[in-house]
């Protein structure tokens, strides 16, 4: 297999057997005071797409396939809304309920608490296919909101759910009303008031694009009344676009401009915090699937490559433009895999097929990054596309195990890679010169404590005044500023113009400094 690993804009090509583990060291990590919270308090929220019970062969996933020890909260997706009565409705009565010889998936799902008494079982309403118009209508008056809330409480009590998750995609969008932003906040407030007497949890899955955040969400009001907020930090790119893009990018690449620079985890998380959401109420969305494209030409297979539409369907999920991790890890041998540190996750191509996804290293890195910001936990969409059979040699539920290892055990660490400096440079850009070699990657692990007194002045990144190899991510919170200390790989310095780690000779003010 040919694998191209880009370390801080330094492409390195490996020629390796499949049995050799290729490690991608986490780059954009640092510790904040807020991350000192006890690991046991972090949430691991697992969405279960109940339609997976109808998938073929090894893709079929039933309630009994859920490992309740790997989640603090499990959320059953989805219930729907009756547009005529404004009541919640069961979308698949035969599968979800026990009536008329049904399979009683609701009851079996809430029954998972017998295996893990600490588990919280929740029911989600909505999803993309439910649309927005009928939710807009229901939320528009106190009368219909009251009808809805009473029906929700009744259904939850009948089936033993501990909480309710709102997945309205999206208020004020897709045919909704401009008043949805206000009405959604009222709906959440009224749900909270009624839920308090029953001890129910209340959460919401929310969009993270700038257009969605600004038009759909009264962030302070939602944060006040929700127990936690699930950030849908995925599907940021997809086959609805004309060029390839990674749907779970950590940061923007230099080629992205304008609003494209907002389609990443870093911008989304910071934006929600800036608008008033406490970091500890935000749950970082992670994906156990990839978004796929069909390339216009196999010779152009990087980020931003021209595409003609969605990629081919997978044998298990059977959805164009989409592959589960269980399909990716078992069927991409011989694909060219590339990891860009700004994106923070791999993409792979073979012929005219292209997929951007998360592997275990990128899940680990993003989890460490999210924990360093003091976030309340991680959410996985969704557990039935993890490798739950363990077919890829990583054990069963490898993504969920990786998430648990970071969020539920110990404190996050900074992993700093070591990489050799290129012998010569022929490029005229500000990037380090690419080199091609056969090497064995190595990493060192360091726990960072920030004793620097350098003050944040604005959201974003700043270089340490005394150490060019050290820099900080600053973001504003209600109490002032939070600052994460981060480090470049050994021998590199932080370039404040491009906001990446670079060779010292490309950063004049650091050309004579020793980064470490």
C-alpha positions in Angstrom: 0.0 0.0 0.0 1.2 3.5 -0.8 0.5 5.9 2.0 1.2 9.7 1.9 1.4 11.3 5.2 1.6 15.1 5.3 3.2 16.3 8.6 2.7 20.0 9.0 2.7 20.5 5.2 5.7 18.2 4.8 4.5 15.3 2.6 6.2 12.0 3.4 5.5 8.8 1.4 5.6 5.4 3.0 5.9 2.1 1.2 4.8 -0.3 3.8 3.0 -3.7 4.3 -0.5 -3.5 5.5 0.6 -5.2 8.8 2.8 -2.3 9.7 0.9 0.3 11.9 1.2 3.8 10.5 0.9 6.3 13.3 -0.3 9.9 12.7 0.7 12.0 15.6 -1.8 14.5 16.9 -0.7 18.0 16.2 -3.2 20.6 17.4 -3.4 19.7 21.1 -2.9 21.5 24.3 -4.1 21.6 27.9 -6.4 24.2 29.3 -7.3 24.6 33.0 -10.8 23.7 32.0 -9.6 20.2 31.0 -8.7 19.3 34.5 -12.3 18.0 35.1 -12.5 14.4 36.1 -12.5 12.0 33.1 -15.6 10.2 34.5 -17.7 13.4 34.1 -17.1 13.4 30.3 -20.0 12.2 28.2 -19.8 9.6 25.4 -23.0 10.0 23.5 -23.9 7.2 21.1 -26.5 7.7 18.4 -28.2 4.5 17.1 -29.7 4.6 13.7 -32.5 2.1 14.1 -32.9 1.5 10.4 -29.6 -0.4 10.5 -31.7 -3.4 11.5 -32.7 -3.7 7.8 -29.1 -3.6 6.4 -27.9 -6.8 4.7 -25.4 -9.4 6.1 -22.7 -8.0 8.4 -24.2 -4.5 8.1 -27.3 -5.5 10.1 -27.2 -3.9 13.6 -29.9 -4.6 16.2 -30.3 -3.2 19.7 -28.6 -6.2 21.1 -25.4 -5.3 19.2 -25.0 -2.1 21.3 -22.3 -2.4 23.9 -23.8 -0.3 26.8 -20.5 -0.1 28.6 -19.0 2.1 25.9 -21.6 4.9 26.1 -22.8 7.2 28.9 -25.8 8.1 26.9 -27.4 6.2 24.0 -29.9 8.0 21.7 -32.4 6.1 19.6 -32.9 7.8 16.2 -35.6 8.7 15.2 -39.1 9.4 16.1 -41.1 11.8 13.9 -43.7 14.5 14.1 -47.4 14.2 13.1 -48.0 17.3 11.0 -51.7 17.1 11.6 -51.9 16.7 15.3 -48.5 18.2 16.3 -47.8 15.1 18.4 -44.7 13.0 18.4 -45.2 9.8 16.3 -43.4 6.5 16.1 -41.9 6.1 12.6 -41.6 2.3 12.5 -44.3 0.9 14.8 -43.5 -2.7 13.9 -39.9 -2.4 14.8 -40.2 0.1 17.6 -43.3 -1.0 19.6 -44.5 -4.3 21.0 -48.1 -3.9 19.7 -49.4 -6.4 17.1 -46.4 -8.7 17.5 -43.9 -5.9 17.0 -40.2 -6.2 17.8 -40.3 -3.7 20.7 -37.0 -2.0 19.9 -37.9 0.9 22.2 -38.3 -1.4 25.2 -35.2 -3.5 24.4 -33.2 -0.2 24.0 -34.2 1.2 27.3 -33.7 -2.3 28.8 -29.9 -1.9 28.1 -29.9 -0.2 31.5 -30.0 -3.6 33.1 -26.5 -4.2 31.8 -25.2 -0.7 32.7 -27.3 0.9 35.5 -25.5 4.2 34.9 -26.5 4.3 31.2 -29.0 7.0 30.1 -31.3 6.0 27.3 -32.8 8.8 25.2 -35.1 9.2 22.2 -34.3 11.6 19.3 -36.9 13.3 17.1 -36.3 14.7 13.7 -33.3 14.1 11.4 -32.7 15.3 7.9 -35.5 13.3 6.3 -38.2 14.7 8.6 -37.6 18.2 7.1 -38.3 21.5 8.9 -41.7 22.8 7.8 -43.9 20.8 10.2 -41.6 21.5 13.1 -41.8 25.2 12.3 -45.6 24.9 12.3 -45.7 23.0 15.6 -43.3 25.5 17.4 -45.2 28.5 16.2 -47.9 28.6 18.9 -48.1 27.8 22.6 -51.1 25.6 22.0 -49.3 23.2 19.5 -46.1 23.3 21.6 -48.1 22.1 24.6 -49.8 19.3 22.6 -46.3 18.2 21.4 -44.8 18.3 24.9 -47.6 16.3 26.5 -47.3 13.6 23.7 -43.5 13.4 24.2 -43.8 12.9 28.0 -46.4 10.2 27.5 -44.3 8.2 24.9 -41.2 8.5 27.1 -43.0 7.3 30.2 -44.6 4.4 28.3 -41.2 3.1 27.0 -38.8 4.0 29.9 -36.7 6.6 28.2 -34.5 8.9 30.5 -34.3 11.8 28.1 -35.2 13.5 24.8 -33.1 14.8 22.0 -34.3 17.5 19.6 -32.9 17.0 16.1 -34.8 19.7 14.1 -32.8 20.3 10.9 -33.0 23.2 11.0 -35.1 26.1 12.5 -35.6 29.0 10.1 -34.2 26.9 7.2 -35.5 24.4 4.6 -38.8 26.1 4.3 -39.1 27.2 8.0 -40.0 30.6 9.3 -37.7 33.4 10.4 -39.5 33.2 13.7 -38.2 29.6 14.3 -35.2 30.9 16.1 -37.3 32.4 18.8 -39.9 29.7 18.8 -37.3 26.9 19.1 -35.9 28.6 22.2 -39.4 28.8 23.6 -40.0 25.1 22.8 -36.9 24.1 24.6 -37.8 26.3 27.6 -41.2 24.8 27.9 -39.9 21.3 27.5 -37.4 22.0 30.3 -40.1 23.3 32.6 -42.2 20.1 32.1 -39.3 17.7 32.2 -38.0 19.0 35.5 -40.9 17.4 37.3 -40.2 14.0 35.7 -36.4 14.1 35.9 -36.0 13.8 32.2 -32.8 14.9 30.3 -33.1 17.3 27.4 -30.5 17.7 24.7 -30.4 18.9 21.1 -28.4 18.1 18.0 -27.4 21.4 16.3 -25.9 22.5 13.1 -22.5 24.1 13.0 -22.4 26.0 9.7 -22.4 29.8 10.1 -25.7 30.1 8.2 -27.4 27.6 10.5 -26.0 29.0 13.7 -26.9 32.6 13.0 -30.5 31.9 11.8 -31.5 28.9 13.8 -30.2 29.2 17.4 -30.6 31.6 20.3 -27.5 30.1 21.9 -27.7 31.6 25.4 -31.4 30.6 25.7 -30.7 27.0 24.5 -27.6 26.7 26.7 -29.7 27.7 29.7 -32.3 25.0 29.2 -30.5 22.1 27.6 -28.5 19.6 29.6 -26.1 19.2 26.8 -25.7 20.3 23.1 -24.6 17.8 20.5 -22.6 19.6 17.8 -23.0 18.0 14.4 -19.4 18.6 13.4 -19.6 16.4 10.3 -21.1 16.6 6.9 -19.3 19.9 6.4 -18.6 18.8 2.8 -20.2 16.2 0.6 -21.2 15.1 -2.9 -23.7 18.0 -3.1 -20.6 20.1 -3.9 -18.6 20.0 -7.1 -15.2 19.5 -5.6 -13.8 17.0 -3.0 -13.7 18.1 0.6 -13.3 16.5 4.0 -16.5 16.4 5.9 -14.9 16.5 9.4 -12.0 18.8 8.8 -10.3 20.1 12.0 -9.1 23.4 10.5 -9.2 25.1 7.1 -6.5 24.7 4.6 -4.7 27.7 3.0 -6.6 27.2 -0.2 -10.0 27.7 1.4 -11.3 31.3 1.4 -14.4 33.2 2.6 -17.1 31.0 4.2 -15.1 27.9 3.3 -12.8 28.7 6.2 -15.8 28.2 8.5 -16.5 24.7 7.5 -14.4 23.0 10.2 -14.5 21.8 13.8 -12.3 24.6 15.1 -14.4 27.4 13.8 -17.7 25.7 14.8 -16.7 24.9 18.4 -15.2 28.4 19.0 -18.3 30.0 17.4 -20.7 28.2 19.8 -18.6 29.2 22.7 -18.3 32.8 21.6 -22.1 33.0 21.3 -22.5 32.0 24.9 -22.5 28.2 25.1 -20.5 26.9 28.1 -17.8 24.6 26.8 -18.8 21.9 29.3 -22.3 21.7 27.8 -20.9 21.2 24.2 -20.5 17.6 23.0 -18.1 17.2 20.1 -19.6 15.3 17.2 -17.4 12.6 15.7 -18.2 10.5 12.7 -17.9 6.7 12.1 -18.4 7.2 8.4 -16.9 8.9 5.4 -18.3 11.1 2.6 -17.4 10.0 -0.9 -17.1 11.5 -4.3 -16.6 10.3 -7.9 -13.6 12.2 -9.3 -13.7 13.9 -12.7 -10.1 12.6 -13.2 -8.1 10.1 -11.2 -5.0 12.3 -11.8 -6.5 15.0 -9.6 -7.3 13.3 -6.3 -6.4 15.8 -3.6 -8.6 18.2 -1.6 -10.6 20.5 -3.9 -10.4 18.1 -6.8 -13.2 18.4 -9.4 -15.9 15.8 -9.0 -19.0 14.5 -10.9 -21.2 13.4 -8.0 -21.3 11.0 -5.1 -19.1 7.9 -4.8 -20.3 4.4 -5.3 -22.6 2.7 -2.8 -21.0 0.5 -0.1 -22.2 -3.2 0.3 -23.5 -2.6 3.8 -24.9 0.9 4.0 -26.0 1.0 0.3 -26.0 4.8 0.1 -24.3 6.8 -2.6 -21.8 9.3 -1.3 -21.5 7.5 2.0 -19.4 4.7 3.4 -19.4 3.4 7.0 -16.1 3.0 8.8 -16.8 -0.8 8.8 -16.8 -0.6 5.0 -13.8 1.7 4.7 -11.5 -0.2 6.9 -12.3 -3.5 5.2 -12.2 -2.5 1.6 -9.6 0.3 1.0 -6.5 -1.9 0.6 -4.5 -0.5 -2.3 -6.0 3.0 -2.0 -3.7 6.0 -1.8 -4.2 7.5 1.7 -3.2 11.0 2.6 -3.3 12.8 5.9 -3.2 16.6 6.1 -2.5 17.9 9.6 -4.8 21.0 9.1 -7.7 18.7 8.1 -6.6 16.4 10.9 -8.0 13.3 9.2 -7.3 11.0 6.2 -8.7 10.9 2.8 -8.1 8.1 0.3 -8.6 7.5 -3.4 -8.4 4.8 -6.0 -9.3 5.3 -9.6 -12.2 7.8 -9.7 -13.4 7.0 -6.1 -12.5 9.4 -3.2 -13.4 9.2 0.5 -12.7 11.5 3.4 -13.1 9.9 6.8 -11.8 9.5 10.3 -9.5 6.7 11.4 -8.5 5.8 14.9 -5.6 8.3 15.0 -7.7 11.2 13.9 -10.5 10.2 16.3 -7.9 10.2 19.1 -6.4 13.5 18.0 -9.8 15.3 17.7 -10.8 13.9 21.1 -7.7 15.2 22.8 -8.2 18.5 21.1 -11.9 18.7 22.2 -11.0 17.7 25.8 -8.3 20.3 25.9 -10.9 22.9 25.3 -12.9 21.7 28.3 -15.8 20.3 26.2 -18.3 18.1 27.9 -17.6 15.0 25.9 -17.9 13.4 22.5 -20.8 12.2 20.4 -20.6 9.5 17.8 -22.8 9.4 14.7 -23.4 6.6 14.7 -22.5 3.3 16.4 -23.8 1.0 13.8 -21.2 2.0 11.2 -18.3 1.5 13.6 -16.6 -1.9 13.0 -18.8 -3.6 15.5 -17.9 -7.1 14.2 -14.2 -6.4 14.6 -13.4 -7.4 11.0 -10.5 -5.1 10.5 -8.2 -6.4 13.2 -8.8 -3.5 15.6 -11.2 -5.3 17.9 -15.0 -4.6 18.1 -16.1 -1.0 18.1 -12.6 0.4 17.6 -13.8 4.0 17.2 -15.9 3.9 20.4 -13.0 2.3 22.3 -10.7 5.1 21.1 -13.2 7.8 22.2 -13.5 6.2 25.6 -9.8 5.9 26.0 -9.5 9.7 25.8 -12.7 11.0 27.3 -13.2 8.5 30.1 -9.7 7.6 31.2 -7.0 10.0 32.4 -6.0 13.4 31.1 -5.2 14.4 27.5 -1.6 14.7 26.4 0.2 16.4 23.7 1.8 14.1 21.1 4.7 15.8 19.4 6.0 14.0 16.3 9.6 13.9 15.3 10.5 14.3 11.6 13.7 14.9 9.7 14.5 18.2 8.0 14.7 18.0 4.2 18.2 18.1 2.7 17.3 20.7 0.1 14.5 23.0 -0.8 13.4 23.7 -4.4 10.1 25.3 -3.7 9.5 29.0 -3.9 6.4 29.0 -1.6 6.4 29.5 2.1 5.8 25.8 2.7 8.6 23.5 3.6 9.9 21.5 0.6 8.3 18.2 0.0 10.5 15.1 0.4 9.9 11.5 -0.5 11.6 8.8 1.5 11.0 5.5 3.2 11.0 5.9 7.0 9.5 4.6 10.1 7.5 7.3 11.9 8.1 7.9 15.6 6.4 10.0 18.2 7.1 11.4 21.6 4.5 12.1 24.2 4.6 15.2 26.3 2.2 16.7 28.8 2.1 20.4 28.4 1.5 22.8 31.3 1.2 26.5 30.4 3.2 28.7 32.8 3.4 31.6 30.3 2.0 34.9 31.3 1.5 36.1 27.7 -2.0 37.5 27.3 -4.5 36.7 24.6 -5.7 39.8 22.7 -8.0 38.2 20.1 -9.5 34.9 19.0 -7.0 32.8 17.0 -3.4 31.9 17.3 -0.3 33.6 18.6 3.3 32.6 18.8 5.1 32.4 22.2 7.4 35.4 22.6 10.3 33.4 23.9 9.9 30.1 22.0 9.2 30.1 18.3 8.2 26.4 18.4 5.4 27.1 20.9 2.2 28.9 20.2 -1.3 29.4 21.7 -4.9 29.0 20.6 -6.9 31.8 22.2 -10.7 32.0 22.4 -12.9 34.3 24.4 -15.3 33.0 27.0 -17.7 34.7 29.3 -15.1 35.0 32.1 -12.4 36.4 29.8 -9.9 34.4 27.7 -8.9 30.7 27.5 -5.6 29.8 26.1 -4.3 26.4 25.0 -0.5 25.9 24.7 0.5 23.9 21.6 3.9 22.9 20.1 5.3 22.4 16.6 7.2 19.3 15.8 10.8 19.4 16.9 12.9 21.6 14.7 10.0 23.6 13.3 8.7 27.1 14.3 5.2 28.6 14.1 4.6 30.8 11.1 2.2 33.5 12.1 1.4 34.6 8.5 0.3 31.1 7.3 -0.7 29.8 10.8 1.2 26.6 10.4 4.5 25.1 11.5 7.4 25.9 9.2 11.2 25.6 8.8 13.0 28.4 10.7 14.6 29.7 7.5 11.1 30.5 6.1 10.3 32.6 9.2 13.0 35.4 9.4 12.3 36.4 13.0 12.8 32.8 14.0 15.7 31.8 11.7 18.3 31.9 14.4 16.1 30.6 17.3 16.3 27.2 18.8 12.6 26.1 19.1 13.2 23.6 22.0 
